[in-house]
């Protein structure tokens, strides 16, 4: 397995909708394994293919040991109309955080790395992570949900940070592995 470079805010691939996966191949399984390894090394809880420079409709999630491969995921139902506001971060916008309102409980339908279709329901952080990663696959970022004033402040802070990522690339080293906690980035 390999740790992949993570694309950061400014790379056009983060704003492009992805292409649905037609076939689950060995190459796709390698990509998924590398995405999990990259996510863990970066101390994240979710990672979408555009974040590693790929246009495949694929994401990986691991929230408190609930590990999911999301191939062609979509939200199929929500329970109630409740929303929760919580702080989010993103591996593609390091050290930038903001409060985002998301649906409280969502059910997704996706395929796993073997091409088997499944449904999963996520509440709290897991539901938030599902929504965050599916947004990535549609070319949306968490900063898009911030108020104009908070978005401006986040982007202003990012202007000072982005010089650390030449070519819009974030290099991740394996020695950054550690414990994953609730405020990990997605």
Secondary structure as GFF3:
##gff-version 3
##sequence-region A 1 186
A	DSSP	beta_strand	6	7	.	.	.	ID=ss1
A	DSSP	three_ten_helix	12	15	.	.	.	ID=ss2
A	DSSP	alpha_helix	26	41	.	.	.	ID=ss3
A	DSSP	beta_strand	46	48	.	.	.	ID=ss4
A	DSSP	three_ten_helix	49	52	.	.	.	ID=ss5
A	DSSP	beta_strand	58	63	.	.	.	ID=ss6
A	DSSP	beta_strand	66	78	.	.	.	ID=ss7
A	DSSP	beta_strand	83	88	.	.	.	ID=ss8
A	DSSP	beta_strand	98	103	.	.	.	ID=ss9
A	DSSP	beta_strand	105	111	.	.	.	ID=ss10
A	DSSP	beta_strand	117	123	.	.	.	ID=ss11
A	DSSP	alpha_helix	124	137	.	.	.	ID=ss12
A	DSSP	three_ten_helix	142	145	.	.	.	ID=ss13
A	DSSP	alpha_helix	148	161	.	.	.	ID=ss14
A	DSSP	three_ten_helix	162	164	.	.	.	ID=ss15
A	DSSP	three_ten_helix	166	168	.	.	.	ID=ss16
A	DSSP	beta_strand	169	170	.	.	.	ID=ss17
A	DSSP	three_ten_helix	174	176	.	.	.	ID=ss18
###
